Amino acid sequence: MRRRTFTRTLTLGAAGLALSASRATPARLRRPERLRRGDAVGLITPASFISDDSLQKAVTNLESLGLKVVMGQHLRDRYGSLAGTDAQRLSDLHQFFADPKIKGIWCARGGYGTPRLLEQIDYRLVKLNPKVFIGYSDITALLNAFWERSQLVSFHGPVGASTFTDYTREQVQRTLFEPSHPLVIAPPAVQLDEAQTDSAYEPQTIRGGTATGPLVGGNLSLLASSVGTTYAPDVRGKLLFIEDIGEKPYRIDRMLTTLRQAWPLEKAAGIVLGIFNDCEAKAGTFSLTLQQTLRDRLGDLPIPIAYGLPIGHIDNMCTLPVGVPARLAADDLQLTILESGVK
């Protein structure tokens, strides 16, 4: 029994080393061209089906930025809760990356479904045709896969059907249209106002210090579900950003425990926690609070950690370039984007 266990350990260890070597940090970022008014952008639904009202909102939002919206051929297809079959959703993704007239690809919504596409994506096509690709939530799977497999800088930001507040619009403009760096991101005044009535919006330092590294991460549920696959981000030396919505503290605990057991989180440069919206336990239940859970699962890591940056399922959200170097000043609750994500 011990001999079999020892042999299996050696095999898994060798496989782990091979995987680490094959997923080294990309040496050369592929930055897309910045967006300009009048540019054509492809609108796709790589995850869940989108309603008529949400689709109209997405089109209106993008047109308000001065963009020309081109609908994906399968944008309105449906397969259960998904926006069409895997082949249909993949077809729109590939078509827009291959089309030189399309300058960016905007995900209309998240939901569920992108991990199903990862094995079938033509990463060479993506690598040879860098263009702005943006979304969040379930789109997390695509953002990290494009970084790992194609060295593409993609963007964790509002989906088409998000609410484009003044702050959200400003962040999109400063990141995708009129890039400037360094770009300092901190909890905006409107978020601090929300914190007066909802503790989920209150920024806090969990562990002080300053750290620098490329940005990777996204939605906690998607990150946890990527554990054990070759599409998970390599967190060593990176600034890992995390957010989620509607997950109660025990579920947050479970997913963070999974990440701790599967990834060398202590070797990350730092952790940037966004807004964990609607993640408190119901009144009267036996539960740690959200903040207690985050501190319990992350607070002992020897790296800077800050909570409450404007990232996640919120109206006033920033746009983050995945793969670009950034600096976290946890005591000051500031994230500074050190380089532009676009050319």
Sequence and secondary structure as in RCSB ss.txt:
>XXXX:A:sequence
MRRRTFTRTLTLGAAGLALSASRATPARLRRPERLRRGDAVGLITPASFISDDSLQKAVTNLESLGLKVVMGQHL
RDRYGSLAGTDAQRLSDLHQFFADPKIKGIWCARGGYGTPRLLEQIDYRLVKLNPKVFIGYSDITALLNAFWERS
QLVSFHGPVGASTFTDYTREQVQRTLFEPSHPLVIAPPAVQLDEAQTDSAYEPQTIRGGTATGPLVGGNLSLLAS
SVGTTYAPDVRGKLLFIEDIGEKPYRIDRMLTTLRQAWPLEKAAGIVLGIFNDCEAKAGTFSLTLQQTLRDRLGD
LPIPIAYGLPIGHIDNMCTLPVGVPARLAADDLQLTILESGVK
>XXXX:A:secstr
 HHHHHHHHHHHHHHHHHHHHHT   SS B      TT EEEEE SSB   HHHHHHHHHHHHHTT EEEE TTT
T  BTTBSS HHHHHHHHHHHHH TTEEEEEES  SS GGGGGGG  HHHHHHS  EEEE GGGHHHHHHHHHHH
 B EEE   TTS   HHHHHHHIIIIIS  SSEEE   HHHHHHTTT GGG  EEEE  EEEEEEEEEEHHHHHH
TTTSTTS   TTSEEEEEEES  HHHHHHHHHHHHHHS GGGSSEEEEEEEET S  TTSS   HHHHHHHHHTT
SSS EEE  S SSSSS   EEETSEEEEETTTTEEEE S S  
